Amino acid sequence: MGNILLFSLIVGLASTIMALPITQNKYLKNGKQDFSLRPYIIVIIFITAIVFGFYYLSNLDRNISSIWPLLIIVTAIGTLTATGKERVVKGILLVASVVFAIYILTAFVFNADEKFQYAEMDIQTEIEAFDETKTPASVPPKFAHNKMRKAFGQVPNTSYYELGNLQIQKVNGEFVYIAPVEFSGFFKWLNGDSTPGYFTLSATNSSANPKFVEAEMVYTPSSFFNKKIERHIRMQYPDMIFYGDVQLEIDDDGKPFYIRTYGDFISARDGFAAKGVVLVDPKSGATEVYSLDEAPDFIDGAVSPEAVSAKNSYYGNYVNGFWNSLFGKSDVKLPSDEGTEANVSPIFEESGEMYYFTDFTSPKEGVDSMLGYSLTNASTGESTYYTGNLEESYMDSRGALDIIEKNFIEKEWFGEMPVLYNFYGEASWLTPVMDTNGFLRNYFIVSAANPEISAYADTPNEALRSYKSALQRGGGTVDGSSDAEEKQVSGTVVRVYKEPAENGTLITFLLDNKQSYIVSSETNPLAIYLQEGDDVSVNYLDTGEDFLPVKEIVIEGLE
């Protein structure tokens, strides 16, 4: 509190000197000229109170550059009220403050190249294939929030609280949603003083139930005055630049912490470059500052989704400067707004690292073709831009959502949280499907390059199996996961099942080694003649699934 009072007093004193005339502030006393301090004291108190109230309520950084509007006002008043040399001096200060204001207000026009250089990404063609033996984190946040609300009876003194914002993270090797319990109003905060804990829910298992974890938290987003977490952080670090909301992170022991991303302006007071994170113990209020490369391992989202969204915007819009982003729009690509957090969607790779996913589309209206997509490491802020197969045109996330709505138009179901994966070597959109009541209905997978190929099922893994069949029926190639090893086996066919497909026949067969395989006559035409008792030699991908995809099959006697 002392810092903001001192800052407000300094600003009030300096503003008073610039606003009130000095040389004219004299009056006769006993026939002599005297100097009055009263108007200065009154104005100092008045400005100090306004500055204190503004910075206390807004939580704005207390850097000198943030007072430029006040600087214009007081120098303008000082120029009008002063005379002689004092007016000249204050006039010069007014001109300087106007020039500085112009610099602040027009920085976004001139720093576009700097923003693009900061946001520039490593460019690759395609992400690695997803390991289909794993389960993607595919429970949509709206559904998770709905389940937590229904479990709110686990919270003591329920009427005092409400559910806070969801975050996804990895805790003890499992992907979970975290949502803090927050105060439901000012008077509830006065009576409650602290919140009782937070909820967790699996981000991969839609049938899992929420669990309430007791953990006292005094400094929270829903607290007031100096117990409000954002204000508490600002009081500790008055000149830091923050971007994005505070987020709750849980360590592997279940202890909650609030974090907030800090960084620097790109130039003037415009743009943002993430540098690190502030960590706060919500019970004691103890704070620590870490650079991005020094942050504790349990922090998955050191870079806020808002900062990543801004970075995506710099990269997509300013490739050829500011004016091109408005008029010519050469090479401009717009980041999607279909993400679940600040227009980005958090996902996890196999190693457990969290990334923010965003797809980019054309600025031309009515076009749902994807120009590429990015993954930004949530711990380091490093980004990679994937162009996709340049010989194919990929559908963007909006197009995937439109397909889902058309498939379930009578039921009025809709998609949420579309994420692009590499399934079996095919760029594919995986999207949870919701009903109007917020319940999860199924998982829909559609090829980004061939939208006519799609499948859906009750679980992500079932949808993957159906999608594999759809790919083979559609004549696609099923390359398996990045970990799938190509193997060879010989044996005798015990059972055969043949299913007509659009471009051939899908053949599923069981060998005498008790393992099932699946092959399409589109890629292996002679497989149509397969029957029980045949001796075969099979090249397949060991994906670990119940039905292993066949790359090549040789039937004895038909070579």
Disulfide bonds with the S-S distance in Angstrom:
none
